[in-house]
Amino acid sequence: MSSNDHKKANPVHSNKNARYLILLPIIFILVLIFVLGNQVTFSVANDAMRPTFQKGDRITVSKISLNLRDPRRGEVIAFKMNNDPKYPKSAYYFLRVIGLPGESTQIQNHQVLINGKPSGWTNSHGALFAHALKDQYYLLGDNTTNSYDSRFFGYVPRSNILGRVWLRTSSDNNMTLVK
């Protein structure tokens, strides 16, 4: 087989490569649009999550994360209030998931207990015992002395959760991943 015959045999192979080279950037752009389209940015307005968030920080919420899995203990989520007349129904709030669906949450001697066992979280005040129903989450602010959270408004249904907070941008534009 001469070198000319070899060149004639490869056009099909090079056409496939050309198709991939055209398709890959298109797929990348579509994925990027989808991912970015499922992100929402909010400004932090209170001290409920201090020191994790400061007033004026911008936080980015991934709406798509809830399509992939349920919220996990320790994650910070964005949610709407259930039926609290003190807070607008259209506003979103940001707190940490402590209790998961079906778990009992108890606050005793400043310790947060989950199903009667220490969770590793502390609470500066209050006593409580509650049991979550299916698809309900118990949320606490990191700054428990200045946080209006599940101790006051109860559990938050899964349907009220917008997504997981994953990025914090401080007022001086430093970005950090949210733990």
C-alpha positions as CSV (number, residue, x, y, z in Angstrom):
1,M,0.0,0.0,0.0
2,S,1.5,3.3,-1.0
3,S,1.4,6.5,1.1
4,N,-1.3,7.9,-1.2
5,D,-3.5,4.8,-0.6
6,H,-3.1,5.3,3.2
7,K,-4.1,9.0,2.9
8,K,-7.2,7.9,0.9
9,A,-8.2,5.4,3.6
10,N,-8.2,7.9,6.5
11,P,-10.8,10.6,5.5
12,V,-13.5,8.8,7.4
13,H,-11.4,8.8,10.5
14,S,-10.5,12.5,10.2
15,N,-14.1,13.4,9.6
16,K,-15.0,11.7,12.9
17,N,-12.3,13.7,14.7
18,A,-13.6,16.9,13.1
19,R,-17.1,16.2,14.3
20,Y,-15.8,15.7,17.8
21,L,-13.8,18.9,17.7
22,I,-17.0,20.7,16.7
23,L,-19.3,19.0,19.2
24,L,-17.0,19.2,22.3
25,P,-17.1,23.0,22.5
26,I,-20.8,23.1,21.9
27,I,-21.4,20.5,24.7
28,F,-19.1,22.4,27.0
29,I,-21.0,25.7,26.4
30,L,-24.4,24.0,26.9
31,V,-23.2,22.4,30.2
32,L,-21.8,25.7,31.3
33,I,-25.0,27.5,30.6
34,F,-27.0,24.8,32.4
35,V,-24.8,24.9,35.5
36,L,-24.5,28.7,35.7
37,G,-28.3,29.0,35.0
38,N,-28.9,27.0,38.1
39,Q,-26.9,29.3,40.4
40,V,-28.4,32.1,42.4
41,T,-26.5,34.8,44.3
42,F,-27.7,36.6,47.4
43,S,-26.4,39.2,49.8
44,V,-26.2,38.4,53.5
45,A,-28.3,40.8,55.5
46,N,-27.9,39.5,59.1
47,D,-25.5,37.9,61.6
48,A,-27.3,34.5,62.0
49,M,-24.5,32.6,60.3
50,R,-21.6,34.6,61.7
51,P,-18.6,33.9,61.5
52,T,-19.3,31.8,58.4
53,F,-21.0,34.7,56.7
54,Q,-20.7,38.4,57.5
55,K,-23.2,41.1,56.6
56,G,-22.6,42.2,53.1
57,D,-21.1,38.9,51.9
58,R,-22.4,37.5,48.7
59,I,-23.3,33.8,48.7
60,T,-23.9,31.6,45.7
61,V,-26.5,28.8,45.9
62,S,-26.6,25.8,43.6
63,K,-30.2,24.9,42.8
64,I,-29.1,21.8,40.8
65,S,-27.5,20.2,43.8
66,L,-30.9,19.3,45.2
67,N,-31.7,17.4,42.0
68,L,-28.7,15.2,42.6
69,R,-29.2,14.5,46.3
70,D,-30.9,15.6,49.5
71,P,-29.3,18.1,51.8
72,R,-26.8,16.7,54.3
73,R,-26.1,17.5,57.9
74,G,-23.7,20.4,58.2
75,E,-24.4,21.9,54.8
76,V,-25.7,25.5,54.6
77,I,-28.9,25.8,52.6
78,A,-31.1,28.6,51.2
79,F,-34.8,28.2,52.0
80,K,-38.1,30.1,52.3
81,M,-39.9,30.4,55.6
82,N,-42.8,28.1,56.1
83,N,-45.6,30.1,57.4
84,D,-44.1,32.8,59.6
85,P,-45.9,36.1,59.4
86,K,-42.8,38.0,60.6
87,Y,-40.9,37.2,57.5
88,P,-41.8,37.7,53.8
89,K,-42.7,34.5,52.0
90,S,-40.7,35.7,48.9
91,A,-37.4,36.1,50.8
92,Y,-34.7,33.4,51.2
93,Y,-32.8,32.6,54.3
94,F,-29.6,30.7,55.0
95,L,-29.0,28.3,57.8
96,R,-27.1,25.1,58.5
97,V,-28.8,21.7,58.3
98,I,-28.5,19.9,61.7
99,G,-31.4,17.5,61.8
100,L,-32.5,15.3,58.9
101,P,-35.9,13.9,58.1
102,G,-37.2,11.4,60.7
103,E,-34.6,12.4,63.3
104,S,-35.3,13.7,66.8
105,T,-33.4,16.9,67.7
106,Q,-32.9,17.8,71.3
107,I,-31.0,20.8,72.9
108,Q,-29.9,20.0,76.4
109,N,-27.2,21.8,78.5
110,H,-26.1,23.7,75.4
111,Q,-25.5,20.5,73.4
112,V,-27.4,19.5,70.3
113,L,-28.4,15.9,70.4
114,I,-29.6,13.9,67.4
115,N,-31.6,10.8,68.2
116,G,-30.3,11.2,71.8
117,K,-26.5,11.3,70.8
118,P,-24.2,14.3,70.8
119,S,-24.0,15.8,67.3
120,G,-20.9,18.0,67.8
121,W,-22.9,21.2,67.6
122,T,-23.5,23.5,70.5
123,N,-26.3,25.9,71.2
124,S,-25.9,29.0,73.4
125,H,-29.4,28.9,74.9
126,G,-32.7,27.1,75.1
127,A,-34.0,23.7,75.6
128,L,-35.9,21.8,73.0
129,F,-37.1,18.4,71.9
130,A,-38.6,17.9,68.5
131,H,-39.1,15.1,66.0
132,A,-38.9,15.7,62.3
133,L,-41.4,14.3,59.9
134,K,-40.7,12.9,56.5
135,D,-39.0,15.5,54.3
136,Q,-38.4,18.0,57.1
137,Y,-35.1,19.5,58.2
138,Y,-34.0,21.1,61.5
139,L,-31.8,24.2,60.8
140,L,-29.6,26.3,63.1
141,G,-27.6,29.4,62.6
142,D,-23.9,29.3,63.4
143,N,-24.4,32.4,65.6
144,T,-27.0,30.8,67.9
145,T,-27.3,33.9,70.2
146,N,-28.4,36.0,67.2
147,S,-30.2,33.5,64.9
148,Y,-33.9,33.0,64.2
149,D,-33.9,29.3,63.3
150,S,-35.7,26.0,63.8
151,R,-35.7,26.6,67.6
152,F,-38.3,29.3,66.9
153,F,-40.1,28.4,63.6
154,G,-39.7,24.6,63.7
155,Y,-38.7,22.3,60.9
156,V,-38.4,23.3,57.3
157,P,-40.0,21.1,54.6
158,R,-37.9,19.9,51.7
159,S,-40.2,21.8,49.3
160,N,-39.1,25.1,50.8
161,I,-35.4,24.5,50.2
162,L,-33.9,26.3,47.1
163,G,-30.4,24.8,47.2
164,R,-27.0,24.4,48.8
165,V,-24.8,27.4,49.5
166,W,-21.4,26.6,48.1
167,L,-19.5,29.8,47.6
168,R,-19.0,32.9,49.7
169,T,-17.6,36.2,48.3
170,S,-16.6,38.6,51.0
171,S,-16.9,42.4,50.7
172,D,-13.3,42.6,49.7
173,N,-14.0,40.1,46.8
174,N,-12.2,37.1,48.4
175,M,-13.9,33.8,47.5
176,T,-14.1,30.8,49.7
177,L,-15.9,27.5,49.4
178,V,-18.6,27.0,52.0
179,K,-18.2,24.0,54.3
